[in-house]
Amino acid sequence: MRFLQELEAQGKLSDIRQVTVLLYGSLAKTGYGHGTDVAVQLGLAGDDPVTFDVNQITPKINDIRRTKKLALAGKHEIDFDPVTNIDFLYEASLPFHPNALTFPVTMTNGEQTATTYYSIGGGFVVKEGENNSAGAQVDLPFPIDTARQLLQWCIKTGYSISEVVMENELAWRSEEDTRKGVMNIWRVMKECIYRGSHTSGELPGGLKVARRAAALNKRLLKDRTYNDYESWIKRSAKAAVILPIRWTG
């Protein structure tokens, strides 16, 4: 997380006594349902969403809630209670962009600071006070701000959407790095899909919505055995052809 990296680079990480998280916009309004509070806690703990084992998410979050302790960047432990240290500001909004997150910090010497970041879409995050143009640092071969512009570039060049996007990605990194990054994201998505399809109970968010995927999965596969994502997909595809599920609701 940039917030911790910057503090560590300044030699201030070990001097932090307290961190509060203020969530604005959709980060607040969909926070519990979309797991924003979970993502923030794991980020503060220094866990990388690309490499962190999704099966360890619930145990780690439960441990933070139980102990009311959090190790910043996995190195410096502070008191942290998610109930009081994460504030969902449902009605508040900041002028630059509605989706914002602020970290008020108290140091051991009593000094207090606050740093704000904005989630501006497309996976881009900008820090308050920085150059807020996500593409300002590079010249893209195909500048795109809207779906219409993307379509126009496809028509003009004869490229597919994926080819246009890849050409733009090459402005930041090599094709090998881009493909490696995409495959890492896909790996995490598969782990989440597999975990979600084998987890019962209720969805997070407080609305008490029952999870349906595990029951549907059991109904589809019955007693068919498998031991990982790949064998599960093969079993599911074969079972779906033999016994289609009727979706209701």
Residue, then its C-alpha position, 0 to 999 in steps of 0.5 A: m500500500r502506497f500509504l505505508q510505503e511512503l511512511e516507511a520511506q520517511g522512517k516514520l512507520s515505527d513511530i505510528r501510534q494510531v491509524t484511522v480510516l475514513l471512507y467516502g462515496s461508494l467506498a463507504k456506501t458499498g463498503y461492507g458488501h464489497g469488502t472495502d473494510v476487509a481490503v483496507q485492513l489487509g492493505l494496512a497489514g501489507d498483504d498483496p491482493v495478487t499473492f495473498d491466499v484468499n483462504q486466509i482472508t477470513p481467519k486474518i480479519n477475525d484475528i484482527r477483530r478478536t485481538k484488536k491489533l494490526a501489524l502495519a506492513g506486517k512490521h509494526e503492531i498498533d491497537f486497531d479496532p475495525v469497529t471504531n477505527i474504520d469510519f464509513l462516511y455515508e453522506a460525506s463527499l470530497p470535492f475532487h472525486p467522490n470515492a476517497l479514502t483518508f488516513p488520519v495518523t497519530m504519531t508517538n510524539g503526538e504529531q497528527t497528519a492525514t493523507t487522502y487517496y482517490s479511487i478514480g476508476g480503471g484501477f487508478v489511485v491518485k494521492e491528494g495534491e499529486n498530478n491527478s491525471a492517471g495517464a499524464q506520465v506517458d504518451l498513449p498511442f491510443p488515448i481513450d476516455t470513453a467507450r466511443q473513443l475505444l470503438q473509433w480506434c478499433i475502426k480506424t486501426g482494424y485492431s480488436i479491443s484487446e489489441v488496442v488495450m495491449e498497445n496502450e499497456l506497452a507504454w507502461r511495461s513490456e508485453e511479458d510483464t502485462r501478460k504475467g500481471v493479467m494471469n496473476i489477476w486471473r489466478v486470484m479470480k479463480e481462487c475467489i470463484y472456487r472459494g465462493s462456490h464452496t462457502s455457505g452462510e450469509l454474504p457480508g454487508g449486514l443484509k443477511v443475504a444467503r449465499r447461494a453458490a455452494a448449494l447450487n454447486k452441490r445440487l449440480l455436482k451431487d457426489r462427483t469428486y474433485n480436488d482443485y479448480e481445474s477438476w471442479i470446472k471439468r466436473s461442472a461442465k460435464a454435469a451441466v450438460i447432463l443435468p442443467i440447473r433451472w435458475t430461479g429468483 
